[in-house]
Amino acid sequence: GKGMSTIRLPFLWERLQPKLEGAFYPDELARLNSAVDMIRAAGLIVILDPHNYADYDGKQIGSPAVSHQAFADLWKQLAAAFANRPDIAFGLMNEPHDLAATSWLKSANAAISAIRETGASNLVLVPGTNWTGAHSWQASNGPVMLGVRDPGNNYAFEVHQYLDSNFSGTHASCPRADDANKAIADMTRWLRDNDQRGFLGEFGAGGSVECLVGLAEMVDQVNAAKDVWTGWTY
């Protein structure tokens, strides 16, 4: 009734793939498949979301312990399992942080290449680093992430934006609702200026009038710019 048509489905990389570049754990893959099937049966789109903050077992992607190739292998196997269903999108990773955008770009491009090598044409959602905040996108990610290369040319940049004091979504009040909406407006301009697409993967706020007004403005902004925004998940 609120116009939501998409579910972002988080799961833990270590639980699905207990050993890097090893086989998926059958029971966990079965659970993931079951959830995906339930969402699709309800007529909704599902986004697969390894919710790991660019870590595996506490070690960062791109480090000696977790190579770019290991991350690509995760997505090679996921793509093989969920390929070419238009109602399934691939969210590469939830909120990478504390790593350089140049390193994260290598990881993202390795994963995208692995996905396309399977023949999967699914939409790929590409976050940036620094928690992929819209408010910090141009300073933290913008110039570097334009280096994304997708042989299938079917991707969008995923950003997150909350309305509280530090844009974390951990406070009930929304003193920075105007700043948050300015961040979305700035992101819209960046997407248009660079011929890119975006996806608002996380946003939310408390239930005060101030928060609800800010939320409504954010949704209206994204919905009014469908030339560059592919959608949102609340």
NUTORSE-893878 format. One record per residue (C-alpha): y negated, z negated, x; residue in one letter. Coordinates in Angstrom, 3 decimals, padded with zeros to 6 digits. Layout:
<rec y="Y" z="Z" x="X" r="A"/>
...
//
This chain:
<rec y="000.000" z="000.000" x="000.000" r="G"/>
<rec y="-002.311" z="-000.436" x="003.000" r="K"/>
<rec y="-001.566" z="003.062" x="004.230" r="G"/>
<rec y="000.692" z="001.988" x="007.084" r="M"/>
<rec y="003.365" z="004.557" x="007.899" r="S"/>
<rec y="004.392" z="003.622" x="011.435" r="T"/>
<rec y="006.316" z="000.728" x="013.001" r="I"/>
<rec y="006.059" z="-000.084" x="016.703" r="R"/>
<rec y="009.453" z="-001.514" x="017.617" r="L"/>
<rec y="009.449" z="-003.778" x="020.706" r="P"/>
<rec y="012.518" z="-004.486" x="022.803" r="F"/>
<rec y="013.231" z="-005.978" x="026.226" r="L"/>
<rec y="014.142" z="-003.581" x="029.047" r="W"/>
<rec y="016.435" z="-006.108" x="030.795" r="E"/>
<rec y="018.374" z="-006.725" x="027.604" r="R"/>
<rec y="018.965" z="-003.035" x="026.989" r="L"/>
<rec y="019.665" z="-002.125" x="030.627" r="Q"/>
<rec y="020.985" z="-005.213" x="032.455" r="P"/>
<rec y="021.139" z="-003.350" x="035.787" r="K"/>
<rec y="018.466" z="-000.923" x="036.956" r="L"/>
<rec y="019.666" z="002.668" x="036.656" r="E"/>
<rec y="022.874" z="001.381" x="035.102" r="G"/>
<rec y="024.359" z="002.085" x="031.695" r="A"/>
<rec y="022.754" z="000.646" x="028.581" r="F"/>
<rec y="024.420" z="-002.479" x="027.175" r="Y"/>
<rec y="026.341" z="-001.081" x="024.164" r="P"/>
<rec y="025.675" z="-004.022" x="021.838" r="D"/>
<rec y="021.921" z="-003.928" x="022.462" r="E"/>
<rec y="021.785" z="-000.148" x="022.076" r="L"/>
<rec y="023.633" z="-000.535" x="018.769" r="A"/>
<rec y="021.046" z="-003.096" x="017.612" r="R"/>
<rec y="018.224" z="-000.773" x="018.612" r="L"/>
<rec y="019.846" z="002.124" x="016.779" r="N"/>
<rec y="020.332" z="-000.040" x="013.688" r="S"/>
<rec y="016.665" z="-001.033" x="013.603" r="A"/>
<rec y="015.539" z="002.562" x="014.153" r="V"/>
<rec y="017.806" z="003.784" x="011.358" r="D"/>
<rec y="016.465" z="001.116" x="008.979" r="M"/>
<rec y="012.857" z="002.087" x="009.686" r="I"/>
<rec y="013.540" z="005.805" x="009.302" r="R"/>
<rec y="015.476" z="005.225" x="006.073" r="A"/>
<rec y="012.329" z="003.604" x="004.660" r="A"/>
<rec y="010.459" z="006.836" x="005.344" r="G"/>
<rec y="008.484" z="005.393" x="008.253" r="L"/>
<rec y="007.813" z="006.608" x="011.777" r="I"/>
<rec y="009.130" z="004.415" x="014.601" r="V"/>
<rec y="007.687" z="004.009" x="018.090" r="I"/>
<rec y="010.130" z="002.796" x="020.738" r="L"/>
<rec y="008.285" z="000.134" x="022.756" r="D"/>
<rec y="009.764" z="-001.422" x="025.906" r="P"/>
<rec y="007.620" z="-004.555" x="025.739" r="H"/>
<rec y="007.735" z="-005.459" x="029.429" r="N"/>
<rec y="004.150" z="-005.235" x="030.741" r="Y"/>
<rec y="005.379" z="-002.857" x="033.513" r="A"/>
<rec y="007.791" z="-005.464" x="034.900" r="D"/>
<rec y="011.546" z="-005.702" x="035.174" r="Y"/>
<rec y="012.921" z="-009.208" x="035.744" r="D"/>
<rec y="009.474" z="-010.318" x="036.888" r="G"/>
<rec y="009.108" z="-007.501" x="039.400" r="K"/>
<rec y="006.558" z="-004.732" x="038.976" r="Q"/>
<rec y="007.321" z="-001.060" x="038.428" r="I"/>
<rec y="006.400" z="000.837" x="041.567" r="G"/>
<rec y="007.349" z="-002.055" x="043.837" r="S"/>
<rec y="010.289" z="-001.879" x="046.273" r="P"/>
<rec y="012.374" z="-003.813" x="043.728" r="A"/>
<rec y="011.656" z="-001.531" x="040.736" r="V"/>
<rec y="011.083" z="002.075" x="041.732" r="S"/>
<rec y="009.304" z="004.753" x="039.734" r="H"/>
<rec y="012.728" z="006.403" x="039.506" r="Q"/>
<rec y="014.272" z="003.306" x="037.928" r="A"/>
<rec y="011.643" z="003.458" x="035.185" r="F"/>
<rec y="012.283" z="007.174" x="034.772" r="A"/>
<rec y="015.994" z="006.445" x="034.363" r="D"/>
<rec y="015.265" z="004.063" x="031.472" r="L"/>
<rec y="013.432" z="006.841" x="029.684" r="W"/>
<rec y="015.992" z="009.494" x="030.571" r="K"/>
<rec y="018.625" z="007.460" x="028.754" r="Q"/>
<rec y="016.360" z="006.553" x="025.828" r="L"/>
<rec y="015.316" z="010.185" x="025.403" r="A"/>
<rec y="018.938" z="011.323" x="025.419" r="A"/>
<rec y="019.727" z="008.792" x="022.686" r="A"/>
<rec y="016.714" z="009.505" x="020.443" r="F"/>
<rec y="015.721" z="013.093" x="021.235" r="A"/>
<rec y="013.993" z="015.543" x="018.936" r="N"/>
<rec y="013.502" z="013.470" x="015.830" r="R"/>
<rec y="009.900" z="013.967" x="014.701" r="P"/>
<rec y="009.787" z="010.483" x="013.191" r="D"/>
<rec y="010.555" z="008.796" x="016.553" r="I"/>
<rec y="007.854" z="008.508" x="019.218" r="A"/>
<rec y="008.245" z="007.187" x="022.748" r="F"/>
<rec y="005.793" z="004.456" x="023.829" r="G"/>
<rec y="006.282" z="004.392" x="027.587" r="L"/>
<rec y="005.459" z="000.708" x="028.177" r="M"/>
<rec y="003.566" z="-002.152" x="026.597" r="N"/>
<rec y="000.375" z="-003.163" x="028.427" r="E"/>
<rec y="000.835" z="-002.560" x="032.150" r="P"/>
<rec y="-001.439" z="-004.901" x="034.103" r="H"/>
<rec y="-002.213" z="-006.126" x="037.606" r="D"/>
<rec y="-001.279" z="-002.830" x="039.188" r="L"/>
<rec y="-003.367" z="000.117" x="040.334" r="A"/>
<rec y="-003.835" z="002.980" x="037.909" r="A"/>
<rec y="-002.759" z="005.377" x="040.677" r="T"/>
<rec y="000.603" z="003.625" x="040.943" r="S"/>
<rec y="001.045" z="003.441" x="037.180" r="W"/>
<rec y="000.271" z="007.172" x="036.895" r="L"/>
<rec y="003.219" z="007.925" x="039.202" r="K"/>
<rec y="005.490" z="005.831" x="037.009" r="S"/>
<rec y="004.251" z="007.447" x="033.800" r="A"/>
<rec y="004.626" z="010.971" x="035.148" r="N"/>
<rec y="008.121" z="010.223" x="036.446" r="A"/>
<rec y="009.150" z="008.929" x="033.018" r="A"/>
<rec y="007.593" z="011.867" x="031.165" r="I"/>
<rec y="009.332" z="014.327" x="033.486" r="S"/>
<rec y="012.661" z="012.580" x="032.890" r="A"/>
<rec y="012.131" z="012.676" x="029.130" r="I"/>
<rec y="011.403" z="016.403" x="029.116" r="R"/>
<rec y="014.330" z="017.175" x="031.414" r="E"/>
<rec y="016.641" z="015.954" x="028.623" r="T"/>
<rec y="015.139" z="018.542" x="026.277" r="G"/>
<rec y="013.434" z="015.871" x="024.152" r="A"/>
<rec y="010.189" z="017.056" x="022.569" r="S"/>
<rec y="009.171" z="013.708" x="021.000" r="N"/>
<rec y="005.571" z="012.507" x="021.104" r="L"/>
<rec y="005.018" z="010.318" x="024.186" r="V"/>
<rec y="002.419" z="007.533" x="024.056" r="L"/>
<rec y="000.960" z="006.827" x="027.508" r="V"/>
<rec y="-000.827" z="003.510" x="028.152" r="P"/>
<rec y="-003.099" z="002.758" x="031.064" r="G"/>
<rec y="-003.177" z="-000.322" x="033.230" r="T"/>
<rec y="-005.370" z="-003.433" x="032.768" r="N"/>
<rec y="-003.622" z="-004.147" x="029.449" r="W"/>
<rec y="-004.663" z="-000.619" x="028.309" r="T"/>
<rec y="-007.787" z="-001.972" x="026.623" r="G"/>
<rec y="-010.083" z="000.537" x="024.982" r="A"/>
<rec y="-013.063" z="-001.570" x="026.148" r="H"/>
<rec y="-012.076" z="-001.115" x="029.816" r="S"/>
<rec y="-010.476" z="002.326" x="029.631" r="W"/>
<rec y="-013.102" z="004.371" x="031.379" r="Q"/>
<rec y="-013.584" z="001.861" x="034.207" r="A"/>
<rec y="-009.903" z="001.062" x="034.713" r="S"/>
<rec y="-008.016" z="004.208" x="033.748" r="N"/>
<rec y="-010.094" z="007.173" x="032.637" r="G"/>
<rec y="-010.408" z="009.420" x="035.714" r="P"/>
<rec y="-006.949" z="008.556" x="037.084" r="V"/>
<rec y="-004.982" z="008.923" x="033.858" r="M"/>
<rec y="-006.306" z="012.430" x="033.354" r="L"/>
<rec y="-003.631" z="013.166" x="035.958" r="G"/>
<rec y="-000.877" z="012.784" x="033.342" r="V"/>
<rec y="001.396" z="015.807" x="033.413" r="R"/>
<rec y="003.612" z="016.528" x="030.424" r="D"/>
<rec y="005.697" z="019.719" x="030.563" r="P"/>
<rec y="006.112" z="019.411" x="026.804" r="G"/>
<rec y="002.371" z="018.948" x="026.173" r="N"/>
<rec y="003.012" z="016.384" x="023.456" r="N"/>
<rec y="001.438" z="013.090" x="024.469" r="Y"/>
<rec y="-001.423" z="010.768" x="023.567" r="A"/>
<rec y="-003.083" z="007.885" x="025.378" r="F"/>
<rec y="-002.301" z="004.514" x="023.812" r="E"/>
<rec y="-005.041" z="001.881" x="023.835" r="V"/>
<rec y="-005.255" z="-001.638" x="022.403" r="H"/>
<rec y="-008.366" z="-003.345" x="021.068" r="Q"/>
<rec y="-008.895" z="-006.802" x="019.595" r="Y"/>
<rec y="-012.099" z="-008.273" x="018.209" r="L"/>
<rec y="-012.178" z="-011.825" x="019.597" r="D"/>
<rec y="-014.197" z="-013.297" x="022.468" r="S"/>
<rec y="-012.101" z="-011.869" x="025.318" r="N"/>
<rec y="-010.436" z="-008.975" x="023.449" r="F"/>
<rec y="-007.042" z="-010.690" x="023.759" r="S"/>
<rec y="-006.209" z="-011.176" x="020.086" r="G"/>
<rec y="-005.510" z="-014.874" x="020.690" r="T"/>
<rec y="-008.483" z="-016.335" x="018.774" r="H"/>
<rec y="-009.086" z="-016.476" x="015.028" r="A"/>
<rec y="-012.795" z="-015.646" x="015.195" r="S"/>
<rec y="-014.349" z="-012.229" x="015.899" r="C"/>
<rec y="-017.637" z="-012.703" x="017.773" r="P"/>
<rec y="-017.172" z="-009.358" x="019.554" r="R"/>
<rec y="-016.329" z="-007.187" x="016.587" r="A"/>
<rec y="-019.316" z="-004.941" x="017.276" r="D"/>
<rec y="-018.340" z="-004.599" x="020.942" r="D"/>
<rec y="-014.781" z="-003.760" x="019.956" r="A"/>
<rec y="-015.949" z="-001.039" x="017.618" r="N"/>
<rec y="-018.277" z="000.323" x="020.283" r="K"/>
<rec y="-015.217" z="000.506" x="022.570" r="A"/>
<rec y="-013.418" z="002.638" x="019.978" r="I"/>
<rec y="-016.482" z="004.883" x="019.605" r="A"/>
<rec y="-016.669" z="005.259" x="023.397" r="D"/>
<rec y="-012.953" z="006.054" x="023.526" r="M"/>
<rec y="-013.380" z="008.674" x="020.812" r="T"/>
<rec y="-016.087" z="010.384" x="022.861" r="R"/>
<rec y="-013.937" z="010.228" x="026.015" r="W"/>
<rec y="-011.004" z="011.817" x="024.211" r="L"/>
<rec y="-013.173" z="014.627" x="022.875" r="R"/>
<rec y="-014.965" z="015.203" x="026.163" r="D"/>
<rec y="-011.636" z="015.510" x="027.970" r="N"/>
<rec y="-009.662" z="017.370" x="025.284" r="D"/>
<rec y="-007.197" z="014.486" x="024.918" r="Q"/>
<rec y="-005.518" z="012.592" x="022.078" r="R"/>
<rec y="-005.417" z="008.839" x="021.519" r="G"/>
<rec y="-003.371" z="006.282" x="019.624" r="F"/>
<rec y="-004.571" z="002.757" x="018.711" r="L"/>
<rec y="-001.343" z="000.873" x="019.372" r="G"/>
<rec y="-002.529" z="-002.706" x="018.820" r="E"/>
<rec y="-005.465" z="-004.239" x="017.009" r="F"/>
<rec y="-005.875" z="-007.253" x="014.796" r="G"/>
<rec y="-008.018" z="-010.250" x="013.921" r="A"/>
<rec y="-008.326" z="-013.414" x="011.867" r="G"/>
<rec y="-009.027" z="-013.507" x="008.152" r="G"/>
<rec y="-012.755" z="-014.338" x="008.119" r="S"/>
<rec y="-015.274" z="-012.003" x="006.509" r="V"/>
<rec y="-016.631" z="-011.156" x="009.963" r="E"/>
<rec y="-013.155" z="-010.177" x="011.138" r="C"/>
<rec y="-012.249" z="-008.186" x="008.046" r="L"/>
<rec y="-015.480" z="-006.196" x="008.179" r="V"/>
<rec y="-014.840" z="-005.413" x="011.847" r="G"/>
<rec y="-011.261" z="-004.392" x="011.140" r="L"/>
<rec y="-012.297" z="-002.108" x="008.300" r="A"/>
<rec y="-014.852" z="-000.421" x="010.536" r="E"/>
<rec y="-012.242" z="000.109" x="013.253" r="M"/>
<rec y="-009.732" z="001.684" x="010.884" r="V"/>
<rec y="-012.437" z="003.852" x="009.358" r="D"/>
<rec y="-013.509" z="005.059" x="012.800" r="Q"/>
<rec y="-009.994" z="006.084" x="013.784" r="V"/>
<rec y="-009.214" z="007.672" x="010.426" r="N"/>
<rec y="-012.458" z="009.662" x="010.550" r="A"/>
<rec y="-011.606" z="011.137" x="013.965" r="A"/>
<rec y="-008.212" z="012.676" x="013.328" r="K"/>
<rec y="-009.080" z="015.528" x="015.664" r="D"/>
<rec y="-008.449" z="013.137" x="018.572" r="V"/>
<rec y="-006.729" z="010.039" x="017.130" r="W"/>
<rec y="-003.063" z="010.466" x="016.160" r="T"/>
<rec y="-003.001" z="007.141" x="014.303" r="G"/>
<rec y="-002.711" z="003.378" x="014.644" r="W"/>
<rec y="-000.311" z="000.448" x="014.373" r="T"/>
<rec y="-001.788" z="-002.858" x="013.191" r="Y"/>
//
